[in-house]
Amino acid sequence: KESGTWTAIFNKEAKQWGAYKYEQAKDALRVDVKTKALPAKQETLVYKINKNGFSMDWDQISVPVEIK
């Protein structure tokens, strides 16, 4: 989706590349997160760690994930 609510998925399979062999049964945690628009286009995927968790920024969207 371009915006709105996304699902952040934390999977138990550490050596998986992409979603080619993704198995939902191996999910450890699924969290709904609300995306935010970025003020400028981000050409590459960037992970930003902060005191509340982290965000994934790419293109014109930021996906903040809060960790409690």
C-alpha positions as CSV (number, residue, x, y, z in Angstrom):
1,K,0.0,0.0,0.0
2,E,1.1,3.5,-0.6
3,S,-0.1,4.8,2.8
4,G,-2.4,4.0,5.7
5,T,-2.0,1.0,8.0
6,W,0.7,-1.6,7.3
7,T,1.6,-4.8,9.1
8,A,5.1,-5.1,10.4
9,I,6.0,-8.8,10.5
10,F,8.8,-10.2,12.7
11,N,9.6,-13.7,11.4
12,K,11.6,-16.5,13.1
13,E,13.5,-17.4,9.9
14,A,16.6,-15.3,10.1
15,K,18.4,-16.2,6.9
16,Q,15.4,-15.5,4.6
17,W,15.9,-13.1,1.7
18,G,12.8,-11.3,0.6
19,A,9.5,-13.0,0.7
20,Y,10.2,-15.8,-1.8
21,K,10.0,-18.6,0.8
22,Y,7.9,-16.7,3.4
23,E,5.9,-18.9,5.7
24,Q,3.3,-17.2,7.9
25,A,3.5,-20.1,10.4
26,K,7.0,-18.9,11.3
27,D,5.9,-15.4,12.3
28,A,6.9,-14.5,15.8
29,L,5.0,-11.2,15.9
30,R,2.7,-9.2,13.7
31,V,2.0,-5.5,14.5
32,D,-0.2,-3.0,12.7
33,V,1.6,0.3,12.2
34,K,0.5,3.6,10.7
35,T,2.7,5.0,7.9
36,K,3.8,8.6,7.6
37,A,4.6,10.7,4.6
38,L,8.2,11.8,4.2
39,P,9.0,15.4,3.4
40,A,11.4,14.4,0.6
41,K,11.8,11.3,-1.5
42,Q,14.2,8.7,0.0
43,E,15.9,6.9,-2.9
44,T,17.3,3.9,-0.8
45,L,15.7,2.0,2.1
46,V,17.0,3.5,5.4
47,Y,16.4,2.0,8.9
48,K,16.5,4.7,11.6
49,I,16.8,3.6,15.3
50,N,15.4,5.9,17.9
51,K,14.5,5.7,21.6
52,N,11.0,4.4,20.9
53,G,11.9,1.7,18.3
54,F,12.8,2.2,14.7
55,S,11.5,3.3,11.3
56,M,11.9,2.1,7.7
57,D,12.0,5.0,5.3
58,W,11.8,4.5,1.5
59,D,10.5,6.5,-1.4
60,Q,7.9,8.9,0.1
61,I,6.9,6.8,3.1
62,S,8.1,6.1,6.6
63,V,7.0,3.1,8.6
64,P,7.5,3.7,12.3
65,V,7.6,0.7,14.6
66,E,7.4,1.3,18.3
67,I,8.9,-1.1,20.7
68,K,7.7,-1.2,24.3
